[in-house]
Amino acid sequence: MRLLRSLYLVLLGAVLFTPAGQRLSAQSAAPRAVLVTGASSGIGRTIAERLAREGFYVYAGARSAEDIAALSAIPNMKGVRLDVTSTADISAFVQLVQRDGRGLYGVVNNAGVATGGPLIATDDDELRRVLDVNVMGPLRVTRGVAPLLIASKGRVVTISSISGVLSGPMLGVYSMSKHAVESFGDALGAEMAPLGVTSSLIEPGNYRSDIGRNTMSAAQAAAERARGTPFETAMQNFVRAMGNYDNYPPPDSVAAAALHAFTAPQPRARYMVVPAANQAAVTIRKAMEELVQLNAGHQFSYDREALIRLLDETLARVK
């Protein structure tokens, strides 16, 4: 009895005299759980693996049984069946999280598809396919897991693209979808901030991923259809550009941005991540060009000095 009483007093003293911050740290030692959609390859796989290495418990979304099994073999990771166009898959995932009892701290809306070709030659089925995955997909997933994120005061990270700022020829449908994703991220952030949930957008440039390889086959088919049309040369140039995809670097920097969005005390609203200076330059210049166009030719236009003051004020506020 004396031994038991002594042990009890030691344990009680440890609780009473251990600083509250240390006790909180010990209680919250369980890894935070996050969902990464489209995690079977490319950017999604790289993000999932990086977060798992950093101590997060990752639910890695994929569609094939083979990919789900491969993801589940990675430490700190569970592969889950998740097609972002399926509300049944999303509901089943929420039920899985509830059964696991881990909660959900965050989601990476990464799953996406692309297509190439002239806007006016893109049929409705192809347009719906891209918008269904790239725009409706993040909305469906975030809507499904929102109660979990609100409970954890968690974070949403959505993979956009510099194509959410730029709009180039033969990639209009993809750019349309990513412009919509930009609006999604901004509106979501404004709506969820009072509930303690943050929203961050990551705008990658050209990195190696399966989306490029998958788009290549579709682009080649579109180029064949464009023979003898006014878009023949433009489509041939587009196919040549897509052929460089395997020369792009792996998306490690994109994964680093996602990690920051989940771990920084104040995550950024936007992370433009590009492997080359020219990609940053063309994107920033495009944003500035839009500003100049919006400011031109109306009664409320700012002069140069006023624009510079606005820029300085914005820089100070964002810092």
C-alpha positions in Angstrom: 0.0 0.0 0.0 2.8 2.4 0.9 4.4 1.7 -2.6 1.1 2.4 -4.4 0.5 5.6 -2.3 4.1 6.8 -3.1 3.5 6.2 -6.9 0.2 8.0 -6.7 1.9 11.0 -5.1 4.7 11.0 -7.7 2.2 11.0 -10.5 0.0 13.7 -8.9 3.0 15.9 -8.4 4.0 15.4 -12.0 0.6 16.6 -13.1 0.4 19.5 -10.7 3.9 20.9 -11.1 4.4 20.3 -14.9 3.9 23.6 -16.8 0.6 23.8 -18.6 2.2 24.2 -22.0 4.1 21.0 -21.6 1.0 19.1 -20.5 -0.9 20.4 -23.5 2.0 19.3 -25.8 1.9 15.8 -24.4 -1.9 15.6 -24.8 -1.7 16.8 -28.4 1.1 14.4 -29.4 -1.2 12.4 -31.7 -0.5 13.3 -35.3 -2.9 15.6 -37.0 -4.9 14.0 -39.8 -5.1 15.5 -43.2 -6.7 14.4 -46.5 -4.9 14.7 -49.8 -7.1 14.1 -52.9 -5.5 12.8 -56.1 -2.6 11.4 -54.2 -1.7 8.5 -56.4 0.9 10.4 -58.4 2.5 13.7 -59.2 1.9 16.7 -57.0 -0.6 14.9 -54.8 1.7 12.0 -54.1 4.6 14.3 -53.3 2.5 16.3 -50.9 1.1 13.2 -49.2 4.6 11.7 -48.7 6.0 15.0 -47.4 3.2 15.5 -44.9 3.5 11.9 -43.7 7.3 12.3 -43.2 6.7 15.4 -41.2 4.5 13.6 -38.8 1.0 14.1 -40.1 -1.4 11.2 -40.5 -2.4 11.3 -44.2 -5.6 10.0 -45.7 -4.4 9.6 -49.3 -7.2 9.7 -51.9 -7.0 7.5 -55.0 -9.3 5.6 -57.3 -7.7 2.3 -58.1 -7.2 -0.6 -55.7 -3.6 -0.9 -56.7 -2.9 2.8 -55.9 -4.8 2.6 -52.6 -2.7 -0.4 -51.5 0.6 1.3 -52.5 -0.3 4.4 -50.5 -1.4 2.4 -47.5 2.1 0.8 -47.4 3.7 4.2 -46.6 4.2 5.0 -42.9 1.7 7.5 -41.4 -0.6 7.0 -44.5 -3.9 5.3 -45.3 -5.0 5.0 -48.9 -8.7 5.6 -49.3 -11.1 5.3 -52.2 -12.0 8.8 -53.2 -13.3 10.0 -56.6 -14.0 13.7 -56.1 -17.0 13.5 -58.5 -18.7 11.0 -56.2 -20.7 12.2 -53.3 -20.9 8.5 -52.1 -17.1 8.3 -51.9 -17.0 11.5 -50.0 -19.6 10.4 -47.5 -17.9 7.1 -47.0 -14.6 8.9 -46.3 -16.3 11.1 -43.7 -17.7 8.0 -42.0 -14.2 6.4 -42.0 -12.7 9.5 -40.3 -15.5 9.4 -37.7 -14.8 5.7 -37.0 -11.1 6.2 -36.8 -11.6 8.9 -34.2 -8.7 11.0 -35.3 -10.7 14.0 -36.5 -9.5 15.9 -39.5 -7.3 18.9 -39.4 -6.9 19.7 -43.0 -7.6 18.9 -46.7 -5.5 19.3 -49.8 -7.8 19.7 -52.8 -5.4 18.4 -55.4 -7.2 16.1 -57.7 -7.4 17.6 -61.2 -7.5 17.0 -64.9 -6.5 19.1 -68.0 -7.4 19.3 -71.6 -6.0 21.1 -74.6 -7.6 22.6 -77.7 -9.4 25.7 -79.0 -12.3 26.8 -76.8 -14.7 27.0 -79.6 -13.8 23.4 -80.7 -14.2 21.9 -77.2 -17.3 19.8 -76.9 -19.6 20.1 -73.9 -18.8 16.7 -72.5 -15.1 17.5 -72.3 -15.9 20.9 -70.7 -18.1 19.3 -68.1 -15.5 16.7 -67.3 -12.8 19.3 -66.5 -15.1 21.6 -64.5 -16.6 18.6 -62.7 -13.2 17.5 -61.4 -11.4 20.8 -61.0 -14.2 23.1 -59.8 -17.0 21.0 -58.4 -14.5 18.5 -56.9 -12.9 20.8 -54.4 -16.3 22.2 -53.5 -17.8 18.7 -52.9 -14.9 17.5 -50.8 -14.7 20.7 -48.7 -18.4 20.7 -48.2 -18.4 17.1 -47.1 -15.6 17.5 -44.5 -16.5 21.0 -43.4 -18.0 19.9 -40.0 -14.8 18.1 -39.2 -12.6 21.1 -40.2 -14.8 23.5 -38.1 -14.5 21.2 -35.1 -10.7 21.1 -35.4 -10.4 24.8 -36.5 -8.4 23.3 -39.4 -7.1 24.4 -42.8 -8.0 24.0 -46.4 -5.3 24.0 -49.1 -6.4 24.0 -52.7 -4.0 23.4 -55.6 -4.7 26.0 -58.2 -2.1 27.0 -60.9 -0.5 30.0 -62.4 -3.1 29.2 -65.1 -5.5 30.6 -62.5 -3.9 34.0 -63.3 -2.8 33.4 -66.9 -5.0 32.5 -69.8 -3.1 31.2 -72.9 -4.2 29.8 -76.2 -5.2 26.1 -76.4 -5.4 25.8 -72.7 -8.5 27.9 -72.1 -10.8 25.2 -70.5 -8.1 24.4 -67.9 -7.5 28.1 -67.3 -11.3 28.6 -66.8 -11.3 25.9 -64.2 -8.4 27.3 -62.3 -9.7 30.9 -62.4 -12.8 29.4 -60.7 -10.6 27.7 -58.2 -9.0 31.0 -57.3 -12.5 32.5 -56.6 -13.4 29.3 -54.6 -10.3 29.7 -52.3 -10.9 33.4 -51.7 -14.6 33.1 -51.0 -14.1 30.0 -48.8 -11.4 31.9 -46.8 -13.8 34.8 -46.1 -16.7 32.6 -45.1 -14.7 30.2 -42.9 -12.4 32.6 -41.1 -15.0 33.5 -38.5 -15.2 29.7 -37.8 -11.5 29.4 -37.3 -10.8 27.6 -40.6 -8.2 29.0 -43.0 -8.1 28.7 -46.8 -4.8 28.8 -48.8 -4.3 28.5 -52.6 -1.1 27.1 -54.1 -0.4 28.2 -57.7 2.3 25.9 -59.1 4.1 26.6 -62.4 5.4 23.8 -64.6 6.4 20.7 -62.5 6.6 17.1 -63.5 3.3 15.3 -63.0 1.0 12.8 -64.6 -1.5 15.6 -65.5 1.0 16.7 -68.2 1.4 13.2 -69.6 -2.3 12.6 -69.6 -3.0 15.9 -71.3 -0.4 15.0 -74.0 -2.5 12.2 -75.5 -5.6 14.4 -75.5 -3.6 17.2 -77.1 -2.3 15.0 -79.8 -5.9 13.9 -80.6 -7.0 17.5 -80.6 -4.1 18.4 -83.0 -5.3 15.8 -85.4 -8.8 17.2 -85.3 -7.4 20.7 -85.9 -5.7 19.7 -89.2 -7.0 22.0 -92.0 -8.5 24.5 -89.5 -7.3 28.0 -88.5 -6.0 26.4 -85.2 -3.7 23.8 -86.9 -0.4 25.6 -86.2 -1.4 26.7 -82.7 -2.2 23.1 -81.8 1.0 21.8 -83.2 2.9 24.3 -81.1 0.9 23.3 -78.0 1.7 19.6 -78.5 5.4 20.4 -78.8 5.3 22.4 -75.6 3.5 19.6 -73.8 6.3 17.3 -74.9 8.7 19.0 -72.5 6.7 17.9 -69.4 9.1 15.1 -68.4 12.0 17.7 -68.4 10.3 19.7 -65.6 11.6 19.3 -62.0 9.7 17.2 -59.4 7.1 19.2 -57.4 9.1 19.2 -54.1 8.6 23.0 -53.7 4.9 22.6 -54.0 4.9 20.1 -51.1 7.0 22.5 -49.1 4.4 25.2 -49.6 1.6 22.8 -48.5 3.6 22.0 -45.4 3.9 25.7 -44.6 0.2 26.2 -45.1 -0.5 23.5 -42.5 2.2 24.4 -39.9 2.6 28.2 -40.0 0.9 30.2 -37.3 -0.6 32.3 -40.0 -0.7 30.5 -43.4 -0.6 32.6 -46.5 -3.7 33.1 -48.7 -1.6 32.4 -51.8 1.7 30.5 -52.5 2.9 30.9 -56.1 5.5 28.2 -56.5 7.5 28.1 -59.8 10.7 26.5 -60.9 11.9 29.3 -63.1 12.0 33.1 -62.9 10.3 33.6 -66.3 7.2 31.8 -65.0 7.0 34.1 -62.0 7.6 37.2 -64.2 4.9 36.4 -66.7 2.4 35.6 -64.0 3.1 38.8 -62.0 3.1 40.9 -65.1 -0.3 39.5 -66.1 -1.8 40.4 -62.7 -0.3 43.9 -63.1 -1.7 44.2 -66.7 -5.2 43.4 -65.4 -4.8 46.1 -62.7 -3.8 48.6 -65.4 -6.7 47.6 -67.6 -9.2 47.8 -64.7 -7.9 51.3 -63.8 -8.0 52.7 -67.4 -10.6 55.0 -68.9 -13.2 55.7 -66.2 -14.0 58.5 -63.8 -12.6 56.7 -60.8 -9.1 55.9 -62.3 -6.1 56.4 -60.1 -3.0 58.3 -61.3 0.4 56.8 -61.1 1.2 58.3 -57.7 -2.1 57.0 -56.2 -1.4 53.5 -57.6 2.1 53.5 -56.0 0.5 54.5 -52.7 -2.0 51.7 -53.0 0.8 49.3 -53.7 2.8 50.4 -50.7 -0.3 50.1 -48.5 -1.0 46.6 -49.8 2.6 45.5 -49.3 2.5 46.8 -45.7 -0.8 45.1 -45.0 0.2 41.7 -46.4 3.5 41.7 -44.5 
